[in-house]
Amino acid sequence: MAQFTKVASTADLAPGAAKCVEVAGKKIALFNLEGSFYAIDDTCTHRGGPLSEGEVSGEEVTCPWHGAIYNIKTGAVLGPPAPRGVARYAVRVQGSDVEVEV
């Protein structure tokens, strides 16, 4: 059964920033978009690039390895060469704790 796990503090991630967190053995990219937090799989579906290290522009992140583009809010792939999107995870903020549901 899925449960929320604390992965960061709100002060850990500035707006427009991303970081990789690990929950239940999964690498998850956590993003702060203008004070709202979002989480998607950190691994690009093309060749496994780390999405948390990609360039963030608006609601999109570009994989640093080969340029595939993903929607940060949904995990949908928006541009090649990735063949498909990545999973997204529910995020909630409890006080200053950022929690991801896995």
TILUMDREN-341145 format. One record per atom (N, C-alpha, C, CB): atom name; residue in three letters; residue number from 1; x, y, z. Coordinates in Angstrom, 1 decimal. Atoms other than C-alpha are relative to their C-alpha. Glycine has a CB too. Layout:
N
+-------+--------+-----+--------+--------+--------+
! atome ! residu ! num !     px !     py !     pz !
+-------+--------+-----+--------+--------+--------+
!    CA !    ALA ! NUM !      X !      Y !      Z !
...
+-------+--------+-----+--------+--------+--------+
//
This chain:
102
+-------+--------+-----+--------+--------+--------+
! atome ! residu ! num !     px !     py !     pz !
+-------+--------+-----+--------+--------+--------+
!     N !    MET !   1 !    0.8 !   -1.2 !    0.0 !
!    CA !    MET !   1 !    0.0 !    0.0 !    0.0 !
!     C !    MET !   1 !    0.9 !    1.2 !    0.0 !
!    CB !    MET !   1 !   -1.0 !    0.0 !    1.2 !
!     N !    ALA !   2 !   -0.8 !   -1.3 !    0.1 !
!    CA !    ALA !   2 !    1.3 !    3.5 !   -0.9 !
!     C !    ALA !   2 !   -0.1 !    0.8 !    1.3 !
!    CB !    ALA !   2 !   -0.5 !    0.8 !   -1.2 !
!     N !    GLN !   3 !    0.0 !   -0.9 !   -1.1 !
!    CA !    GLN !   3 !    2.3 !    5.8 !    1.8 !
!     C !    GLN !   3 !    0.9 !    1.2 !   -0.2 !
!    CB !    GLN !   3 !    0.4 !   -0.7 !    1.3 !
!     N !    PHE !   4 !   -0.8 !   -1.2 !    0.1 !
!    CA !    PHE !   4 !    3.7 !    9.3 !    2.2 !
!     C !    PHE !   4 !    1.3 !   -0.1 !    0.8 !
!    CB !    PHE !   4 !   -0.8 !    1.3 !    0.4 !
!     N !    THR !   5 !   -1.3 !    0.1 !   -0.7 !
!    CA !    THR !   5 !    7.4 !    9.5 !    3.1 !
!     C !    THR !   5 !    0.7 !    1.4 !   -0.1 !
!    CB !    THR !   5 !    0.9 !   -1.1 !   -0.6 !
!     N !    LYS !   6 !   -0.7 !   -1.3 !    0.0 !
!    CA !    LYS !   6 !    9.3 !   12.7 !    4.1 !
!     C !    LYS !   6 !    1.3 !   -0.2 !   -0.9 !
!    CB !    LYS !   6 !    0.4 !    0.5 !    1.4 !
!     N !    VAL !   7 !   -1.2 !    0.0 !    0.9 !
!    CA !    VAL !   7 !   12.0 !   13.4 !    1.4 !
!     C !    VAL !   7 !    0.8 !    1.2 !    0.1 !
!    CB !    VAL !   7 !   -0.4 !   -0.3 !   -1.4 !
!     N !    ALA !   8 !   -0.8 !   -1.3 !    0.0 !
!    CA !    ALA !   8 !   13.0 !   17.0 !    2.0 !
!     C !    ALA !   8 !   -0.8 !    1.0 !    0.9 !
!    CB !    ALA !   8 !    0.2 !    0.6 !   -1.4 !
!     N !    SER !   9 !    0.6 !   -1.1 !   -0.7 !
!    CA !    SER !   9 !   12.3 !   20.2 !    3.8 !
!     C !    SER !   9 !   -0.3 !    1.1 !   -1.1 !
!    CB !    SER !   9 !    0.9 !    0.6 !    1.2 !
!     N !    THR !  10 !    0.3 !   -1.0 !    1.0 !
!    CA !    THR !  10 !   10.7 !   23.1 !    1.9 !
!     C !    THR !  10 !    1.2 !    0.9 !   -0.2 !
!    CB !    THR !  10 !   -1.2 !    0.8 !    0.4 !
!     N !    ALA !  11 !   -1.1 !   -0.9 !    0.1 !
!    CA !    ALA !  11 !   13.9 !   25.1 !    2.6 !
!     C !    ALA !  11 !    1.2 !   -0.7 !   -0.8 !
!    CB !    ALA !  11 !    0.6 !    0.3 !    1.4 !
!     N !    ASP !  12 !   -1.0 !    0.7 !    0.8 !
!    CA !    ASP !  12 !   16.0 !   22.4 !    0.8 !
!     C !    ASP !  12 !    0.0 !    0.3 !   -1.5 !
!    CB !    ASP !  12 !   -0.1 !   -1.5 !    0.2 !
!     N !    LEU !  13 !    0.2 !   -0.1 !    1.4 !
!    CA !    LEU !  13 !   14.7 !   23.2 !   -2.6 !
!     C !    LEU !  13 !   -0.6 !    1.4 !   -0.4 !
!    CB !    LEU !  13 !   -0.9 !   -1.1 !   -0.6 !
!     N !    ALA !  14 !    0.5 !   -1.4 !    0.4 !
!    CA !    ALA !  14 !   14.5 !   26.8 !   -4.0 !
!     C !    ALA !  14 !   -0.9 !   -0.1 !   -1.2 !
!    CB !    ALA !  14 !    1.3 !    0.9 !   -0.4 !
!     N !    PRO !  15 !    0.8 !    0.1 !    1.1 !
!    CA !    PRO !  15 !   11.9 !   27.6 !   -6.6 !
!     C !    PRO !  15 !    0.8 !   -0.1 !   -1.3 !
!    CB !    PRO !  15 !   -0.9 !    1.3 !   -0.1 !
!     N !    GLY !  16 !   -0.7 !    0.2 !    1.3 !
!    CA !    GLY !  16 !   13.0 !   26.4 !  -10.1 !
!     C !    GLY !  16 !    1.1 !   -1.1 !    0.2 !
!    CB !    GLY !  16 !    0.6 !    1.2 !   -0.5 !
!     N !    ALA !  17 !   -1.0 !    1.0 !   -0.2 !
!    CA !    ALA !  17 !   15.3 !   23.8 !   -8.5 !
!     C !    ALA !  17 !   -0.5 !   -1.4 !    0.0 !
!    CB !    ALA !  17 !    0.8 !    0.3 !    1.3 !
!     N !    ALA !  18 !    0.4 !    1.4 !   -0.1 !
!    CA !    ALA !  18 !   15.3 !   20.0 !   -8.5 !
!     C !    ALA !  18 !    1.1 !   -0.7 !    0.7 !
!    CB !    ALA !  18 !   -0.2 !   -0.6 !   -1.5 !
!     N !    LYS !  19 !   -1.0 !    0.9 !   -0.7 !
!    CA !    LYS !  19 !   17.0 !   17.2 !   -6.6 !
!     C !    LYS !  19 !   -0.5 !   -1.4 !   -0.1 !
!    CB !    LYS !  19 !    0.2 !    0.4 !    1.5 !
!     N !    CYS !  20 !    0.3 !    1.5 !    0.0 !
!    CA !    CYS !  20 !   17.1 !   13.4 !   -6.6 !
!     C !    CYS !  20 !   -0.2 !   -0.4 !    1.4 !
!    CB !    CYS !  20 !    1.1 !   -0.8 !   -0.7 !
!     N !    VAL !  21 !    0.3 !    0.6 !   -1.3 !
!    CA !    VAL !  21 !   15.5 !   11.7 !   -3.6 !
!     C !    VAL !  21 !   -0.2 !   -1.5 !   -0.2 !
!    CB !    VAL !  21 !   -1.2 !    0.7 !    0.7 !
!     N !    GLU !  22 !    0.2 !    1.4 !    0.1 !
!    CA !    GLU !  22 !   15.3 !    8.0 !   -2.9 !
!     C !    GLU !  22 !   -1.1 !   -0.4 !    1.0 !
!    CB !    GLU !  22 !    1.3 !   -0.8 !    0.2 !
!     N !    VAL !  23 !    1.1 !    0.5 !   -0.8 !
!    CA !    VAL !  23 !   12.1 !    6.4 !   -1.6 !
!     C !    VAL !  23 !   -0.3 !   -1.4 !   -0.4 !
!    CB !    VAL !  23 !   -1.3 !    0.9 !   -0.1 !
!     N !    ALA !  24 !    0.4 !    1.5 !    0.3 !
!    CA !    ALA !  24 !   11.5 !    2.6 !   -1.3 !
!     C !    ALA !  24 !    0.8 !   -0.5 !   -1.1 !
!    CB !    ALA !  24 !   -1.4 !   -0.1 !   -0.2 !
!     N !    GLY !  25 !   -0.9 !    0.5 !    1.1 !
!    CA !    GLY !  25 !   14.5 !    2.0 !   -3.6 !
!     C !    GLY !  25 !   -0.2 !    0.6 !   -1.4 !
!    CB !    GLY !  25 !   -0.2 !   -1.5 !   -0.2 !
!     N !    LYS !  26 !    0.3 !   -0.7 !    1.3 !
!    CA !    LYS !  26 !   13.1 !    4.3 !   -6.3 !
!     C !    LYS !  26 !    0.7 !    1.4 !    0.0 !
!    CB !    LYS !  26 !   -1.5 !    0.2 !   -0.2 !
!     N !    LYS !  27 !   -0.6 !   -1.4 !    0.2 !
!    CA !    LYS !  27 !   15.1 !    7.4 !   -7.6 !
!     C !    LYS !  27 !   -1.1 !    0.9 !   -0.6 !
!    CB !    LYS !  27 !    1.3 !   -0.1 !   -0.9 !
!     N !    ILE !  28 !    1.1 !   -0.9 !    0.4 !
!    CA !    ILE !  28 !   12.6 !   10.2 !   -7.8 !
!     C !    ILE !  28 !    0.6 !    1.5 !   -0.1 !
!    CB !    ILE !  28 !   -1.1 !    0.0 !    1.1 !
!     N !    ALA !  29 !   -0.4 !   -1.4 !    0.2 !
!    CA !    ALA !  29 !   13.2 !   13.7 !   -9.2 !
!     C !    ALA !  29 !   -1.1 !    0.9 !    0.7 !
!    CB !    ALA !  29 !    0.1 !    0.4 !   -1.5 !
!     N !    LEU !  30 !    0.9 !   -0.9 !   -0.8 !
!    CA !    LEU !  30 !   11.6 !   16.3 !   -6.8 !
!     C !    LEU !  30 !    0.3 !    1.5 !   -0.6 !
!    CB !    LEU !  30 !    0.3 !    0.0 !    1.5 !
!     N !    PHE !  31 !   -0.1 !   -1.3 !    0.6 !
!    CA !    PHE !  31 !   10.9 !   19.8 !   -8.3 !
!     C !    PHE !  31 !   -0.8 !    1.0 !    0.8 !
!    CB !    PHE !  31 !   -0.5 !    0.0 !   -1.5 !
!     N !    ASN !  32 !    0.7 !   -1.1 !   -0.6 !
!    CA !    ASN !  32 !    9.9 !   23.1 !   -6.8 !
!     C !    ASN !  32 !   -0.3 !    1.0 !   -1.1 !
!    CB !    ASN !  32 !    0.8 !    0.7 !    1.2 !
!     N !    LEU !  33 !    0.5 !   -0.9 !    1.0 !
!    CA !    LEU !  33 !    7.8 !   25.1 !   -9.3 !
!     C !    LEU !  33 !   -0.8 !    1.1 !    0.7 !
!    CB !    LEU !  33 !   -0.8 !   -0.7 !   -1.1 !
!     N !    GLU !  34 !    0.6 !   -1.1 !   -0.6 !
!    CA !    GLU !  34 !    7.1 !   28.5 !   -7.8 !
!     C !    GLU !  34 !   -0.7 !   -0.3 !    1.4 !
!    CB !    GLU !  34 !   -1.0 !    0.6 !   -0.9 !
!     N !    GLY !  35 !    0.5 !    0.4 !   -1.3 !
!    CA !    GLY !  35 !    6.5 !   27.0 !   -4.3 !
!     C !    GLY !  35 !   -0.8 !   -1.2 !    0.1 !
!    CB !    GLY !  35 !   -0.7 !    1.2 !    0.5 !
!     N !    SER !  36 !    0.7 !    1.3 !    0.0 !
!    CA !    SER !  36 !    4.6 !   23.9 !   -5.4 !
!     C !    SER !  36 !    0.9 !   -1.1 !   -0.4 !
!    CB !    SER !  36 !   -1.2 !    0.1 !   -1.1 !
!     N !    PHE !  37 !   -0.9 !    1.1 !    0.2 !
!    CA !    PHE !  37 !    6.3 !   20.6 !   -5.3 !
!     C !    PHE !  37 !   -0.6 !   -1.1 !   -0.9 !
!    CB !    PHE !  37 !    0.5 !   -0.6 !    1.3 !
!     N !    TYR !  38 !    0.5 !    1.1 !    0.9 !
!    CA !    TYR !  38 !    6.1 !   17.8 !   -7.9 !
!     C !    TYR !  38 !    1.1 !   -1.0 !    0.0 !
!    CB !    TYR !  38 !   -0.2 !    0.6 !   -1.5 !
!     N !    ALA !  39 !   -0.9 !    1.1 !    0.0 !
!    CA !    ALA !  39 !    7.7 !   14.4 !   -8.2 !
!     C !    ALA !  39 !   -0.3 !   -0.9 !   -1.2 !
!    CB !    ALA !  39 !    0.0 !   -0.8 !    1.3 !
!     N !    ILE !  40 !    0.1 !    0.9 !    1.1 !
!    CA !    ILE !  40 !    8.4 !   12.2 !  -11.2 !
!     C !    ILE !  40 !    1.2 !   -1.0 !    0.1 !
!    CB !    ILE !  40 !   -0.1 !    0.7 !   -1.4 !
!     N !    ASP !  41 !   -1.1 !    0.9 !    0.1 !
!    CA !    ASP !  41 !   10.7 !    9.2 !  -11.9 !
!     C !    ASP !  41 !    1.2 !    0.8 !   -0.4 !
!    CB !    ASP !  41 !   -0.2 !   -1.2 !   -0.9 !
!     N !    ASP !  42 !   -1.2 !   -0.8 !    0.4 !
!    CA !    ASP !  42 !   14.3 !   10.5 !  -12.1 !
!     C !    ASP !  42 !    0.7 !   -0.6 !   -1.2 !
!    CB !    ASP !  42 !    1.0 !   -0.1 !    1.2 !
!     N !    THR !  43 !   -0.7 !    0.7 !    1.1 !
!    CA !    THR !  43 !   15.3 !    8.1 !  -14.9 !
!     C !    THR !  43 !   -0.7 !    0.2 !   -1.3 !
!    CB !    THR !  43 !    0.1 !   -1.5 !    0.3 !
!     N !    CYS !  44 !    0.6 !   -0.2 !    1.3 !
!    CA !    CYS !  44 !   14.7 !    9.1 !  -18.5 !
!     C !    CYS !  44 !   -0.2 !   -1.3 !   -0.7 !
!    CB !    CYS !  44 !    1.0 !    0.9 !   -0.9 !
!     N !    THR !  45 !    0.4 !    1.3 !    0.7 !
!    CA !    THR !  45 !   13.0 !    6.4 !  -20.6 !
!     C !    THR !  45 !    0.8 !   -0.2 !   -1.2 !
!    CB !    THR !  45 !   -1.5 !    0.0 !   -0.3 !
!     N !    HIS !  46 !   -0.9 !    0.2 !    1.2 !
!    CA !    HIS !  46 !   15.5 !    6.9 !  -23.5 !
!     C !    HIS !  46 !    1.2 !   -0.8 !    0.4 !
!    CB !    HIS !  46 !    0.3 !    1.4 !   -0.6 !
!     N !    ARG !  47 !   -1.2 !    0.7 !   -0.3 !
!    CA !    ARG !  47 !   18.8 !    6.0 !  -22.0 !
!     C !    ARG !  47 !    0.4 !    0.1 !    1.5 !
!    CB !    ARG !  47 !    1.2 !    0.6 !   -0.8 !
!     N !    GLY !  48 !   -0.2 !    0.0 !   -1.5 !
!    CA !    GLY !  48 !   18.4 !    6.5 !  -18.2 !
!     C !    GLY !  48 !    0.6 !    1.2 !    0.6 !
!    CB !    GLY !  48 !    0.8 !   -1.2 !    0.3 !
!     N !    GLY !  49 !   -0.6 !   -1.2 !   -0.5 !
!    CA !    GLY !  49 !   19.6 !   10.0 !  -17.8 !
!     C !    GLY !  49 !   -0.7 !    0.5 !    1.2 !
!    CB !    GLY !  49 !    0.0 !    1.1 !   -1.1 !
!     N !    PRO !  50 !    0.6 !   -0.5 !   -1.3 !
!    CA !    PRO !  50 !   19.0 !   11.8 !  -14.4 !
!     C !    PRO !  50 !   -0.8 !    1.2 !   -0.3 !
!    CB !    PRO !  50 !    1.1 !    0.2 !    1.0 !
!     N !    LEU !  51 !    0.8 !   -1.2 !    0.3 !
!    CA !    LEU !  51 !   16.1 !   14.1 !  -14.9 !
!     C !    LEU !  51 !    0.1 !    1.1 !    1.0 !
!    CB !    LEU !  51 !   -1.5 !   -0.4 !   -0.1 !
!     N !    SER !  52 !   -0.2 !   -1.0 !   -1.0 !
!    CA !    SER !  52 !   16.8 !   15.8 !  -11.6 !
!     C !    SER !  52 !    1.2 !    1.0 !   -0.3 !
!    CB !    SER !  52 !    0.2 !   -0.6 !    1.4 !
!     N !    GLU !  53 !   -1.2 !   -0.8 !    0.4 !
!    CA !    GLU !  53 !   20.0 !   17.2 !  -13.2 !
!     C !    GLU !  53 !   -0.3 !    0.8 !   -1.3 !
!    CB !    GLU !  53 !    1.2 !   -0.9 !   -0.2 !
!     N !    GLY !  54 !    0.4 !   -0.7 !    1.3 !
!    CA !    GLY !  54 !   18.1 !   18.5 !  -16.3 !
!     C !    GLY !  54 !   -0.3 !    1.5 !    0.2 !
!    CB !    GLY !  54 !   -1.1 !   -0.7 !   -0.6 !
!     N !    GLU !  55 !    0.4 !   -1.4 !    0.0 !
!    CA !    GLU !  55 !   17.3 !   22.1 !  -17.2 !
!     C !    GLU !  55 !   -1.5 !    0.1 !    0.1 !
!    CB !    GLU !  55 !    0.5 !    0.7 !   -1.3 !
!     N !    VAL !  56 !    1.4 !   -0.3 !   -0.3 !
!    CA !    VAL !  56 !   14.0 !   23.3 !  -15.8 !
!     C !    VAL !  56 !   -0.4 !    1.3 !   -0.7 !
!    CB !    VAL !  56 !   -0.3 !    0.1 !    1.5 !
!     N !    SER !  57 !    0.5 !   -1.2 !    0.7 !
!    CA !    SER !  57 !   12.0 !   25.7 !  -18.0 !
!     C !    SER !  57 !   -1.5 !    0.0 !    0.1 !
!    CB !    SER !  57 !    0.4 !    0.1 !   -1.5 !
!     N !    GLY !  58 !    1.5 !    0.0 !   -0.2 !
!    CA !    GLY !  58 !    8.4 !   26.5 !  -16.8 !
!     C !    GLY !  58 !   -0.3 !   -1.3 !    0.6 !
!    CB !    GLY !  58 !   -0.7 !    0.2 !   -1.3 !
!     N !    GLU !  59 !    0.5 !    1.3 !   -0.5 !
!    CA !    GLU !  59 !    6.7 !   23.1 !  -16.3 !
!     C !    GLU !  59 !    0.7 !   -1.1 !   -0.7 !
!    CB !    GLU !  59 !   -1.5 !   -0.1 !   -0.2 !
!     N !    GLU !  60 !   -0.8 !    1.1 !    0.7 !
!    CA !    GLU !  60 !    9.3 !   21.2 !  -18.4 !
!     C !    GLU !  60 !    1.4 !   -0.2 !    0.5 !
!    CB !    GLU !  60 !    0.0 !    0.4 !   -1.5 !
!     N !    VAL !  61 !   -1.4 !    0.3 !   -0.3 !
!    CA !    VAL !  61 !   12.5 !   19.5 !  -17.7 !
!     C !    VAL !  61 !    0.6 !   -0.7 !   -1.2 !
!    CB !    VAL !  61 !    0.1 !   -0.9 !    1.3 !
!     N !    THR !  62 !   -0.7 !    0.6 !    1.2 !
!    CA !    THR !  62 !   15.0 !   18.5 !  -20.4 !
!     C !    THR !  62 !    1.1 !   -0.9 !    0.6 !
!    CB !    THR !  62 !    0.6 !    1.1 !   -0.9 !
!     N !    CYS !  63 !   -1.0 !    1.0 !   -0.4 !
!    CA !    CYS !  63 !   17.1 !   15.4 !  -19.9 !
!     C !    CYS !  63 !    1.4 !    0.5 !   -0.4 !
!    CB !    CYS !  63 !   -0.3 !   -1.4 !   -0.6 !
!     N !    PRO !  64 !   -1.3 !   -0.5 !    0.3 !
!    CA !    PRO !  64 !   20.8 !   16.4 !  -19.6 !
!     C !    PRO !  64 !    0.8 !   -0.9 !   -1.0 !
!    CB !    PRO !  64 !    0.8 !    0.2 !    1.3 !
!     N !    TRP !  65 !   -0.8 !    0.9 !    0.9 !
!    CA !    TRP !  65 !   22.0 !   13.4 !  -21.7 !
!     C !    TRP !  65 !   -0.3 !    0.2 !   -1.4 !
!    CB !    TRP !  65 !   -0.3 !   -1.4 !    0.4 !
!     N !    HIS !  66 !    0.3 !    0.0 !    1.5 !
!    CA !    HIS !  66 !   20.1 !   13.5 !  -25.0 !
!     C !    HIS !  66 !   -1.2 !    1.0 !   -0.3 !
!    CB !    HIS !  66 !   -0.4 !   -1.3 !   -0.4 !
!     N !    GLY !  67 !    0.9 !   -1.0 !    0.4 !
!    CA !    GLY !  67 !   17.5 !   16.3 !  -24.7 !
!     C !    GLY !  67 !   -1.5 !   -0.3 !    0.0 !
!    CB !    GLY !  67 !    0.3 !    0.5 !   -1.2 !
!     N !    ALA !  68 !    1.4 !    0.3 !   -0.1 !
!    CA !    ALA !  68 !   14.2 !   14.5 !  -24.1 !
!     C !    ALA !  68 !   -0.7 !    0.9 !    0.9 !
!    CB !    ALA !  68 !   -0.2 !   -1.5 !    0.4 !
!     N !    ILE !  69 !    0.7 !   -1.0 !   -0.9 !
!    CA !    ILE !  69 !   11.6 !   16.8 !  -22.6 !
!     C !    ILE !  69 !   -1.2 !   -0.6 !    0.6 !
!    CB !    ILE !  69 !   -0.4 !    1.2 !   -0.9 !
!     N !    TYR !  70 !    1.1 !    0.5 !   -0.8 !
!    CA !    TYR !  70 !    9.1 !   15.9 !  -19.9 !
!     C !    TYR !  70 !   -0.8 !    1.1 !    0.7 !
!    CB !    TYR !  70 !    0.5 !   -1.0 !    1.1 !
!     N !    ASN !  71 !    0.8 !   -0.9 !   -0.8 !
!    CA !    ASN !  71 !    6.2 !   17.7 !  -18.2 !
!     C !    ASN !  71 !    0.3 !   -0.4 !    1.5 !
!    CB !    ASN !  71 !   -1.5 !   -0.2 !   -0.4 !
!     N !    ILE !  72 !   -0.3 !    0.3 !   -1.4 !
!    CA !    ILE !  72 !    7.2 !   18.0 !  -14.5 !
!     C !    ILE !  72 !   -1.3 !   -0.3 !    0.8 !
!    CB !    ILE !  72 !    0.6 !    1.3 !    0.6 !
!     N !    LYS !  73 !    1.2 !    0.2 !   -0.8 !
!    CA !    LYS !  73 !    3.6 !   18.0 !  -13.3 !
!     C !    LYS !  73 !   -0.7 !   -1.4 !   -0.3 !
!    CB !    LYS !  73 !   -1.1 !    1.0 !   -0.3 !
!     N !    THR !  74 !    0.7 !    1.3 !    0.4 !
!    CA !    THR !  74 !    2.4 !   14.8 !  -15.3 !
!     C !    THR !  74 !    1.0 !   -1.1 !   -0.2 !
!    CB !    THR !  74 !   -0.8 !    0.3 !   -1.1 !
!     N !    GLY !  75 !   -1.0 !    1.1 !    0.4 !
!    CA !    GLY !  75 !    5.6 !   12.9 !  -16.3 !
!     C !    GLY !  75 !   -0.1 !   -0.3 !   -1.5 !
!    CB !    GLY !  75 !   -0.3 !   -1.2 !    0.8 !
!     N !    ALA !  76 !    0.1 !    0.2 !    1.4 !
!    CA !    ALA !  76 !    4.4 !   13.0 !  -19.9 !
!     C !    ALA !  76 !    1.2 !    0.4 !   -0.8 !
!    CB !    ALA !  76 !   -1.3 !    0.7 !   -0.5 !
!     N !    VAL !  77 !   -1.2 !   -0.4 !    0.9 !
!    CA !    VAL !  77 !    7.1 !   13.0 !  -22.6 !
!     C !    VAL !  77 !   -0.6 !    1.0 !   -1.0 !
!    CB !    VAL !  77 !    0.6 !   -1.3 !   -0.7 !
!     N !    LEU !  78 !    0.4 !   -1.0 !    0.9 !
!    CA !    LEU !  78 !    6.9 !   16.1 !  -24.7 !
!     C !    LEU !  78 !    0.9 !    0.1 !   -1.2 !
!    CB !    LEU !  78 !    0.0 !    1.4 !    0.8 !
!     N !    GLY !  79 !   -1.0 !   -0.1 !    1.2 !
!    CA !    GLY !  79 !    9.9 !   15.7 !  -27.0 !
!     C !    GLY !  79 !    0.9 !   -1.2 !    0.0 !
!    CB !    GLY !  79 !    0.7 !    1.3 !    0.1 !
!     N !    PRO !  80 !   -0.9 !    1.2 !    0.2 !
!    CA !    PRO !  80 !   12.1 !   12.9 !  -28.4 !
!     C !    PRO !  80 !    1.4 !    0.4 !    0.6 !
!    CB !    PRO !  80 !    0.1 !   -0.3 !   -1.5 !
!     N !    PRO !  81 !    0.2 !    1.4 !    0.6 !
!    CA !    PRO !  81 !   14.1 !   10.8 !  -28.2 !
!     C !    PRO !  81 !   -0.7 !   -0.9 !    1.0 !
!    CB !    PRO !  81 !    1.4 !   -0.5 !   -0.3 !
!     N !    ALA !  82 !    0.6 !    0.9 !   -1.0 !
!    CA !    ALA !  82 !   12.3 !    9.4 !  -25.1 !
!     C !    ALA !  82 !   -1.3 !   -0.7 !   -0.6 !
!    CB !    ALA !  82 !   -0.4 !    0.7 !    1.3 !
!     N !    PRO !  83 !    1.2 !    0.7 !    0.6 !
!    CA !    PRO !  83 !    9.7 !    6.7 !  -26.2 !
!     C !    PRO !  83 !   -1.3 !    0.2 !    0.8 !
!    CB !    PRO !  83 !    0.4 !   -1.4 !   -0.2 !
!     N !    ARG !  84 !    1.2 !   -0.1 !   -0.8 !
!    CA !    ARG !  84 !    7.3 !    7.3 !  -23.3 !
!     C !    ARG !  84 !    0.3 !    0.8 !    1.2 !
!    CB !    ARG !  84 !   -0.5 !   -1.5 !    0.5 !
!     N !    GLY !  85 !   -0.2 !   -0.8 !   -1.2 !
!    CA !    GLY !  85 !    6.7 !    9.3 !  -20.2 !
!     C !    GLY !  85 !    0.5 !   -0.8 !    1.2 !
!    CB !    GLY !  85 !   -1.4 !    0.6 !    0.4 !
!     N !    VAL !  86 !   -0.4 !    0.6 !   -1.3 !
!    CA !    VAL !  86 !    7.7 !    8.6 !  -16.6 !
!     C !    VAL !  86 !   -1.1 !    0.1 !    1.0 !
!    CB !    VAL !  86 !    1.3 !    0.7 !    0.5 !
!     N !    ALA !  87 !    1.1 !    0.0 !   -1.0 !
!    CA !    ALA !  87 !    5.6 !    7.9 !  -13.5 !
!     C !    ALA !  87 !    0.1 !    1.3 !    0.8 !
!    CB !    ALA !  87 !    0.2 !   -1.2 !    1.0 !
!     N !    ARG !  88 !    0.0 !   -1.2 !   -0.9 !
!    CA !    ARG !  88 !    4.5 !   10.8 !  -11.4 !
!     C !    ARG !  88 !   -0.5 !   -0.5 !    1.4 !
!    CB !    ARG !  88 !   -1.0 !    1.1 !   -0.6 !
!     N !    TYR !  89 !    0.4 !    0.4 !   -1.4 !
!    CA !    TYR !  89 !    4.0 !   10.7 !   -7.6 !
!     C !    TYR !  89 !   -0.7 !    1.2 !    0.7 !
!    CB !    TYR !  89 !    1.3 !   -0.4 !    0.8 !
!     N !    ALA !  90 !    0.7 !   -1.0 !   -0.8 !
!    CA !    ALA !  90 !    1.7 !   12.6 !   -5.3 !
!     C !    ALA !  90 !    1.0 !    0.6 !    1.0 !
!    CB !    ALA !  90 !   -1.3 !   -0.6 !    0.7 !
!     N !    VAL !  91 !   -0.8 !   -0.7 !   -0.9 !
!    CA !    VAL !  91 !    3.4 !   15.2 !   -3.2 !
!     C !    VAL !  91 !   -0.9 !    0.8 !    0.9 !
!    CB !    VAL !  91 !    1.1 !    0.9 !   -0.7 !
!     N !    ARG !  92 !    0.7 !   -0.9 !   -0.9 !
!    CA !    ARG !  92 !    2.2 !   17.0 !   -0.1 !
!     C !    ARG !  92 !    1.0 !    0.6 !    0.9 !
!    CB !    ARG !  92 !   -1.1 !   -0.8 !    0.9 !
!     N !    VAL !  93 !   -0.9 !   -0.7 !   -1.0 !
!    CA !    VAL !  93 !    3.7 !   19.5 !    2.3 !
!     C !    VAL !  93 !   -0.7 !    0.1 !    1.3 !
!    CB !    VAL !  93 !    0.3 !    1.5 !   -0.6 !
!     N !    GLN !  94 !    0.5 !    0.0 !   -1.4 !
!    CA !    GLN !  94 !    3.1 !   19.1 !    6.0 !
!     C !    GLN !  94 !    0.9 !    0.9 !    0.8 !
!    CB !    GLN !  94 !   -0.1 !   -1.5 !    0.6 !
!     N !    GLY !  95 !   -0.9 !   -0.9 !   -0.7 !
!    CA !    GLY !  95 !    4.5 !   22.1 !    7.8 !
!     C !    GLY !  95 !    1.1 !    0.4 !   -1.0 !
!    CB !    GLY !  95 !    0.5 !   -0.5 !    1.3 !
!     N !    SER !  96 !   -1.1 !   -0.3 !    0.9 !
!    CA !    SER !  96 !    8.0 !   22.4 !    6.3 !
!     C !    SER !  96 !    0.5 !   -1.3 !   -0.6 !
!    CB !    SER !  96 !    1.1 !    0.6 !    0.8 !
!     N !    ASP !  97 !   -0.4 !    1.3 !    0.6 !
!    CA !    ASP !  97 !    8.2 !   18.7 !    5.4 !
!     C !    ASP !  97 !   -0.6 !   -0.3 !   -1.4 !
!    CB !    ASP !  97 !   -0.4 !   -1.2 !    0.9 !
!     N !    VAL !  98 !    0.5 !    0.4 !    1.3 !
!    CA !    VAL !  98 !    7.9 !   17.6 !    1.8 !
!     C !    VAL !  98 !   -0.1 !   -1.5 !   -0.1 !
!    CB !    VAL !  98 !    0.9 !    0.6 !   -1.2 !
!     N !    GLU !  99 !    0.2 !    1.5 !    0.0 !
!    CA !    GLU !  99 !    6.4 !   14.1 !    1.4 !
!     C !    GLU !  99 !   -0.4 !   -0.4 !   -1.3 !
!    CB !    GLU !  99 !   -1.0 !   -0.3 !    1.1 !
!     N !    VAL ! 100 !    0.4 !    0.6 !    1.3 !
!    CA !    VAL ! 100 !    6.1 !   11.9 !   -1.6 !
!     C !    VAL ! 100 !   -0.7 !   -1.4 !    0.3 !
!    CB !    VAL ! 100 !    1.3 !   -0.2 !   -0.9 !
!     N !    GLU ! 101 !    0.8 !    1.3 !   -0.2 !
!    CA !    GLU ! 101 !    3.6 !    9.0 !   -1.9 !
!     C !    GLU ! 101 !    0.5 !   -1.0 !   -1.0 !
!    CB !    GLU ! 101 !   -1.5 !    0.2 !   -0.2 !
!     N !    VAL ! 102 !   -0.6 !    1.1 !    0.8 !
!    CA !    VAL ! 102 !    5.2 !    5.8 !   -3.1 !
!     C !    VAL ! 102 !   -0.7 !   -1.3 !    0.5 !
!    CB !    VAL ! 102 !    1.6 !   -0.1 !    0.1 !
+-------+--------+-----+--------+--------+--------+
//
